[in-house]
Amino acid sequence: MKPTLRTILFLSFLILSGCMTIHRTSPMMWDNRVDPLSLRRGEATSTVFLGIITMGDASLQTALQNGKIRRIHHVEEETKYFFWFLMYVHKTVVWGDSKTLNELNQQ
């Protein structure tokens, strides 16, 4: 059986490509009423294998609880793909304040 040019190109692509990583960060919400130096950070992460097996919780609520945040300043979403999209890691990052607007106004 003779290897065709397509087969050789396909196999060389698989061997030489290595692990592909794509990193994307996008801000989703913004609130300018907070001093950026006093912000807290909370994050939640989940990992997905083969598009069907999920481990972890990357929800906004979990990120808020992890950072002990009561008022959101902005939210970021990060997704990293590995191994030809067979596995990816999704992270939700929340920046905010531990005080509510009423508490800040009373000071």
HUCORFEN-V42530 format. One record per pair of residues at least 4 apart in sequence whose ideal C-beta (glycine too) atoms are under 6 Angstrom apart, sorted by the first residue. I is the first residue (numbers start at 1). J is the second residue. D is the distance in whole Angstrom. If there is no record, write none. Layout:
# HUCORFEN-V42530
{{I & J & D} {I & J & D}}
This chain:
# HUCORFEN-V42530
{{3 & 7 & 5} {3 & 8 & 5} {12 & 16 & 6} {13 & 17 & 6} {19 & 82 & 6} {22 & 81 & 5} {23 & 80 & 5} {24 & 79 & 6} {25 & 76 & 6} {25 & 78 & 5} {26 & 77 & 6} {27 & 74 & 5} {27 & 76 & 6} {28 & 75 & 4} {29 & 74 & 5} {29 & 75 & 5} {30 & 74 & 5} {31 & 73 & 5} {34 & 73 & 5} {34 & 97 & 5} {39 & 73 & 6} {39 & 95 & 5} {40 & 67 & 5} {40 & 69 & 5} {40 & 98 & 6} {41 & 67 & 6} {41 & 95 & 6} {42 & 63 & 4} {42 & 64 & 6} {42 & 66 & 4} {42 & 67 & 2} {42 & 69 & 5} {42 & 94 & 5} {43 & 63 & 6} {43 & 91 & 6} {43 & 93 & 5} {44 & 57 & 6} {44 & 58 & 5} {44 & 62 & 4} {44 & 63 & 4} {44 & 92 & 5} {45 & 56 & 5} {45 & 58 & 6} {45 & 91 & 5} {46 & 54 & 6} {46 & 56 & 4} {46 & 57 & 6} {46 & 58 & 4} {46 & 90 & 5} {47 & 55 & 5} {47 & 56 & 6} {47 & 89 & 5} {48 & 54 & 5} {48 & 88 & 5} {49 & 53 & 4} {49 & 87 & 5} {57 & 62 & 5} {58 & 90 & 5} {58 & 92 & 5} {60 & 92 & 6} {63 & 92 & 5} {63 & 94 & 4} {64 & 69 & 5} {64 & 94 & 6} {67 & 94 & 6} {68 & 98 & 6} {69 & 94 & 6} {69 & 96 & 4} {70 & 98 & 6} {70 & 100 & 5} {71 & 96 & 5} {71 & 97 & 5} {71 & 100 & 6} {72 & 96 & 5} {73 & 95 & 5} {73 & 96 & 5} {74 & 95 & 5} {75 & 94 & 5} {76 & 93 & 4} {77 & 92 & 6} {78 & 91 & 4} {79 & 90 & 5} {80 & 89 & 5} {81 & 85 & 5} {81 & 88 & 5} {82 & 87 & 5} {83 & 87 & 5} {99 & 103 & 4} {99 & 104 & 5}}
